[in-house]
Amino acid sequence: MPSGSDIMIEALRREGVKDAFGIPGGAIMPFYDRLKDSGIRHILMRHEQGAAHAADGYARALGRPGLCIATSGPGATNFVTGIATAYMDSSPVVALTGQVPVKLIGRDSFQEIDIVGITNPITKYAFQLKRVSEIPRVVKKAFYIASHGRPGPVLIDFPRDIQLGEIEHVEYPERVWVSGRGVHLPSPDMKAVGTAAIWLMEAEKPIMLVGGGVIHSGASPQVLELAELLNIPVVTTLMGKGAVPENHPLCLGMIGMHGKLGANMALAEADLILAVGTRFSDRSVGPFEDLDSNARIIHVDVDESEIGKNVRCHLPIVADAKEALEALIDAVKTLPPKSRTAWVEKVKELRETALESDDGKGMKPWKVMKIMRRVLPKDAIITTGVGQNQMWAALHFDVYAPRTFISSGGLGTMGFGFPASIGAKVARPDRTVVCVDGDGSFLMTCQNLATVVVQNIPVTVVILDNRALGMVRQWQELFFNKRFVAVDLGQTPDFEKLAKAFGAEGVRVGDYEEFREALSKAINSDVPTVIDVPIEPSEKVFPIIPPGGKVSEAITG
């Protein structure tokens, strides 16, 4: 008779699972015993947080759920930051955790923790299995919930006795019905779509603001078609970066606290904003009341709870981004075209607004990003850590396709970039994968160098190394009277030697040509490589809008 573990393996295979990231332990050991002969590739990470981030990177690169596995207690709690990261960025991750036997739950058993209670606020749903017969239906529901509607993480808690229990007859459902908001795609209200088309034609300075929802729904072609049809500019959030090619003449790039100056100025000046698949976060649009008063807002989002949550919406369209945009394109085509010569010229002018400068002191991060763009294939996947490195990449590394820029947005999780690159490379072994990281961020998950070496996962890490917690240092300098505290990382470790100690390649570069050569060699190698790029601690990310400030108050360096 099949055991619960056998049934779990078969249910996962039926969901198309080919790879998993995790670390075994006592409460999940029966499942791991059956995993050995399953045909599912298991990537042994060196910390459970890294396993969750790797599953997240896998999901974002591939567009379907990534699986991470941990034991009970500390194994499960180490997942929490990774699950929260996926939740904030609407990434479809399925987390499978071991648990003590059902009869011991609630008795403070060894390595028992209420992981369902802990993760309820940061998952779309958290299941705890109580019977072996539940497994096929729960797994089917978990993958459905994770990937339908607004994507997000789902947890399955798997008690040890359920892993070992046996039943004679197993039914694997072909489909399941899941009730509740957030898992079904509502059709767009065609009356609202018609009104939106008229508003777009009436506006003198319309703009499209696209977020991660566009990437999740596969709506990038529709965004581009509508923008070209109306001849209106497109700006993106951090999570929307790559939704449209950033070398397109209508794309002004990323908005936000560290957004491109021209993109922020265009958004502030617009008289109509068509926002698609974005939640209007504080880091994207600053003071909500300013955006409320400046323009009409049409908000397209699959999640009804986002409509009007942060910014007053004049015309809501609750629907999948792709379906809504297709309907809007059809509606616009029925209306007479409109010329906006002055706005088009202004957009061209704003697109050329740049803040790149070189005082000759050390290597400049923006130049490093420009070299990376020239060296890497157009479809290379970039992951980032969090901090200055993230913003330098977002500002200066142009992305040409969806799912090729992977970064922690909502939670801002340092340490995300490296394990996410592992997941992305496992998902897309045919692609070049490079992690742009800071020394502080990389040190939080660098133990996974052991993973990439042992598992032969040839990713490249570019460390913008300023020997400091750079973003915190920048804020202390600009907003706390240069009172630097707890930001100096010191001169250890030597990243070149650290990489080599793990069996990877390590190189420290001294100038731009050395960097170009090192990067070219790394991406054509089968060996994981760490490239240490020294950056002056005084280097800052500009522009920066002060917390609570307006676009007009941006500090430009």
N, C-alpha and C positions, 0 to 999 in steps of 0.2 A: 504493500500500500504506500502511496506517496505521502511524504511528511509535509508539514507546513512549509518547510524550507524548499522542498522540491516544487511545491505549488507556487510559492513566491517566485522562484526562478523562472518557471514556465510562464507565469503571468507577466513578468518583466520582459521576457523574450517576445511575447505577443504584442507588447507595446513598442517593439523595435529597439529595445535597449541593447547596445553593443559594447558600451564602455561604462565603467563606474569608478568613482574616486572615493577612497576611504581608508580606514584603519580598523582592524579587528580588535576584539576584546571578548571577555567572558560571556557577556549577555547576548552577543551576536554570533558566537562561535559556531553553533549548529548551522546557521545560514551560510557562513563562510565555508564550512566543510562541503556543502553542496555547490557552492559557487565555483569550487576548484574545477569541476567537470562540466561547467555550464556553457562554455564557449563565450561567455561575457568577459571582456578584457577588464581586469581590475588594476588600477593604478594606485599603488601604495604611496600615499602622501606622508608627510612627516609631522603633520598637525591637522586636526579635524577642521579647523577654520580654513586652512588651505584647501581641504577636500571640498568644502562648500563653495569656496571661490572658484575652484577648478570646474566644478559642475556648472556654476554660473557662467563662466567664460565659455564653456562648451555649449550651453544653451543659447547664449547671445550670438556665437559664431555660426551655429547651425540652424537656429530657429525652431528647435524642438527641445523638450525637457532634458536636462542633465541630471544624473543620479549620483548622490553621495551617500555614503554608508558609515555609521559609527556605532560604537557600543553604547551602553547605558551610562548614566551618571556623568562624569567629566567628559566622556566622548561626546555625549549628546549636547551638553552645555557648551562645549567648544564650537559646536555648529552655529550657535546663536547669532554671532556677528555676521557670519556668512549668509544665514537665512534672512536676517534683517536687511542686509545689503541687497539681496535679490528682491525682497518685498518692496523696498523703496523705489527700485528701478524696474519693477514689473517684469522680472525675469523668471521663466518657468523652470524651477528646480524642484526635484522630488528628493526629500531627505528621508532615509530609512534608518531608524535607530533601534538598537536592541533595548530590551527592557527585562526586568526581573520577572519570574513567573507570576501569572495572574493572581494566584492565591497569596503572594507576598507583597503585592502592590498596596501601599498605604501603611506598611509596617516598618518603615525606615530600614529597609533591607540594604545589604551592601551594594553600593553604586546604584541605588534607586534614586530617581529624580522624576518629578512630574514635568516631563518635557512637553507634554501636550498643553498643560497650563501655562508653561513658560512661553511657548511659541504661538499660542492662540492669537495674540495681538500682531504677530509679524508673519503670519501665514494666511493664505486664502482659506485653508482648512487644515486641521490636524486630526488624524485618525489614531485610535488605539485599538488594535485587534484583540478580540476576546474569544474568538472561535476560529478554528482552522478553516471551516467552510466559508468564512467571510473574505478570505484573502483575494480570490480572483475579482470579486466585485469591488472591493476597496481599492485594489491596484488600478483597475479600470477607471474608477471614479477619480483617483488621485491624479492620474495623467490627464484626464479630461479637464478637471478643474484647473490644473496648472497651466494648460495651454489654450483654454477657450476663454472668450470674453477678454477682459484685461488679464494678461498672464501674471503669474506669481508663484511663489513657492508653496508646496504642500508637504506635510510631514506624515509619515506612517510609523507609529510606534509598534514594535514587533516583540511581544513578550517571549521569553525563552521557551516556555512550555508550548506555546503555539508554534514555534519553529520545529519542535520535536514531535508534536501531535500528528496522528495519522488518521486519514479517512479513506473510505473505499471509493466513493463516487465524487468526482470533481466536475463542476460546471463552470466553464469560462465564458462569460457573456460577451457577445459581439459588440453590444452597445449598452450604455446605461443612461438613465435619466437623472439629471442633477437639477434640483430645484434651487431657486434663490437667485438674487441679483449678482451679476458679475461673471456669469459663465455663459450667457447666451448673447448673441449679436442682434440687437434690435435693428429693424430696418429704419432708414431715415424718413422723417416726416417730409413728404414731397412739397407740402405747402411752405414749410420752412426753407427747404432747398430753393424753391422758386423765389422767395423773398430775398434769400442770401444772394442769389444771382443778380437780382435787381440792385441791391445795395452795392454790390461789387462794381457794377456798371456806373452807378451814380457817384461813387467816391472819386475824389480828386487825387488822394494820396493813399491808396490801399496797400496793404502789405500782408504777406503770409508768414505766420509764425508756426513752425513745425517742430514737434517733439518726438520722443521715443515711440509714441503710439503709431506714428507713420511707419517706422521701421518694423515694428511688431506685426502690423497688418499687411506689409508688403505693398504699401501705397506710394512708394517713391515715384514710379512712372506717372501716376495720376497727379502728384504734386507738380512735377515738371511740366506736364501737359497743360494744366490749368494756369500755371505761372506764365508760360509762353503764350497761351491763348489770350490772357488778360494783359500781358506785358507788365507784370508787377513783381517787385522784389521779394525774395524769400530770405528769412532769417531763421536760425535754428537755436534750440536750447542745446546744452551740453549733450543730453541724451539723444537729441535729434541730429547730431553731427554725422554726416554721411548720408542723410536722407536724400539730399540732392548733391550732385557733384560740386565741390567747392571751387572749381575752376570755371563754372558756368557764369556768364555775365550777369545773370539775375540773382545770383547767390551772394549775399553780403556776409555770410558767416555767422558765428556764434554771438548771441546776446548775453547779457548778464553782468554780474559784479566785475568779472574779468573778461567780458565780451569785447568783441572788436568795436572800436569807437564808431565807425561808420554804421555798423549794424544797430547799435544802441541808439544812435542819433536818428536813424530812419524809423525805428519803432516809436520813438518819442514824438516824431513829427507826423506820423500817419494819422489819417482821419478815419480809417477803418482797418481793423485787424481781423483777419481770418486765421484763427488759432486752431490747429489740428493736432490732436494727440498729445496735448501738453497740459500740465496741471497748474501753470502759472506760479511756480515756486518763488519764494522770496529772493533766492539767488539769481533767478532769471529776470524778474521784472521790478525788483526793488519795492519801494512804497506802493502798495496796492492801490491806494486812493488816487495816485497820480495817473495810473493807467485807466482807472475808472472814468476820469473826467476828460481825457484827451480824445478818445476815439470811440466809435461804435465797435462793439466786439461781437463777432460770430464765433461761437465755440463749438467745435466738433470733437466729441469724445465718446468712446464706448462706455465709459463709466459715468453714470448719471450723477454720482456723488461729487464729481469734480466740477460740475457745472455750477457756477456761482459761489464756489467754496472760498476762493481767494479774491476773485475779481468779478465785479458785476457784469453779467452777460446780457447783451441786448437781444441776441437771437441764438438759442441753443439748438443743436442738432445732435441728438444722442444716437450714435450709430458707429459701426465700424468705419474707420477712416477711408479705407479703399472704396467701400460701397457708397459712402456719402460723397466722396470726391467725384466718382464716376457719374453720380446723379447730378452733381453741381456742374460738371463739364457739359453734360447734355443740355442743362438749363441755360447756361451761358451762351451756348451755340445758337440758341433761338433768338437771342437779343442782338440788336445792332452794335457793332464795335465802337469803342471809344478811344480817342487819342488823349494821351496824358504826356505830352512832350516835355513840359517843365519838370514833372516828377521823374520821368525816365532819365533826363539829363542830370537831375539831382542825385539819383541813384548811382549813376556812373561816377559822379564826383565822390560820393560817399564810399564807393567800393575802393577807390584809390587811397583813402585815408589810412595811413599806416604810422606806427610808432617805433619802427625798427631803427636802431642806432648802434654805433660801435665806437667806444672811446679808446679802443686798443688795449684795454686792460683784461687780459685773459680771454678764454673762449666764451663766446656769447651763446646762450641757449637757443635763441632764435635762429642763429646761423647753423647750429647743430641740427635743428629740425629741418631747415631748408636742404641741408646736405642729405639727411635721411630721405627726404621726399624724392630727391634726384636719384638716389642709389636704389631704393626699394622698388619692387614691382608695383604697378598701380593697384593690384588687388591684395597687397600685403595687409595683414591684420595687425593693428597696433593696440596693445593694451597699455594702461597707465596705472601708476600708483596714485596717490593723492597728495596734493600740495602744489608747490610751484611747478614741479615737473609736469603735472597734469595740465595746468593752465598753459604752460609754454607749448605743450603738444597740441592742445585744443586751439590755440591761437595761430600757431605757425606751421603746423603740419597739415597740409590740405588732404582731405579724404574724398575719394571719388565714388565710393559705392557703399550701400548699407551693410551693416554687420562687419565693417572693417575697422571700426574705432570702438573699443570696449573700455569703459571707465566706470568707476563708482560715482554716481551722481548724488542721489538723495541722502545717503548715509555718509558719504565722504570717507570711505574706509581705507586708511593707510594699510599697506600690505596687500591690497587687492590685486595689483597689477601682475605680479610674477605668477602666482597660482592660476590666475585667470588666463594668462598666456599658455600655461600648460594645458588647461582645458580646451582652449581655442585650437592649439596645435593637434591635440588628439582628435578633435572634431573635424579639423580641416588639415590633414597631413600634407595635402598638396600645396598649401599656402605657406609663404614666408610669414613667420610670426615674430614680432619684436615687442618687448616690454620696455616702455620708457618709464624710468623710476627715479626716485630720489634716494639718497643714501639712507635717510631716516625711514622711509617707507619700505625700502628693500630689506632692511635689517629686521623688519617685523615678520617676514616669511621666507627669509633666505635659506632656511634649512631645507627647503624643497629643491635646492641644487642637488641634493642626494637623489631625489625622485627623478629629475630629468636625466641624470647621468645613468642611473641603474636601469631606468625604463627606456633609455635611448630616445628622448624627446628633444630634438634639436631646436630649442628656442634661443633667441638672442636677447640679452638684457643690456640696455644702455642706461647707465647710472649717471645722472646729472649731480655730481658729487661736490657739494659745497660745505661738507662737514658740519651741517647745521640742520635744525628743523626750520627749513627756509621760509615757509609761509608764516609760521609763528614769529620768526625773527623779523620778517617784513612788517607784520602788524605791530610788533613791539616798537619798531623804529618809527613807523608812520603815526601810530595812534596812542602809544604809551611812552612818549618822550625818550625813546631810545634806551629804555630800562630793560636791557636784555637779561633774561633769566631762564635757565633750564632749556636752552636751545643749542648750546655748543656740544656737538657730538664727539669732539676730540679727534685724534689722528688714527684711531683704530676702528675697524680693521683695515688692512691692506686688501682691497677688493680683488686685486689681481691674484694675490696669494690665496685668498679665501676660495676663489673659484677653483684654482688648481688643487687645493687641498681636497675638494669634493670630487676631483677628476674631470672638471670642466676646463674649458680654455678661459684664460683671463688675460686682459691686456689693459694697460693704462696709457692713454694717448696724451700727446703734448700739444698738438695743433690740429687744424682742420683737415689737412691732408692725411695725417696719421689716422684720424677718425674715419675718413672716407675709406681708406685702405682696410682698416680693421673691420668696418661694417661690411664691406664687400666680401671679405674673406669669411666672415662669420656666417652670412646668410647662404653662402655656397658650401658650407661645411656640414658634416653630420654630427658635429660635436657641439653641445650647448656652450654658449660663449657669454662672458660678462665683459662689457667694455666700460671702463671707468673714465669718465670725462670730468676733469677738474673744472669747477665753476667757482668764481669768487663769491664768498658769503654775502657780499653787499649787493649782488645781482637781485633785481626785483622784477615781478610780473606787473607790467603796465599794459593797458589802463587798469585802474582799480577804482571802483565807486565806493566811497566810505559806507560803512554799515548804516542803513537807513537813508542814504543819500540819493540824490537824483543824478540822471545822466549828465546834466550840466555841471555837476560837482565832481566829475571824474578826475582823478589824479593821473596825469599822463607822463610823469617822470621828470 
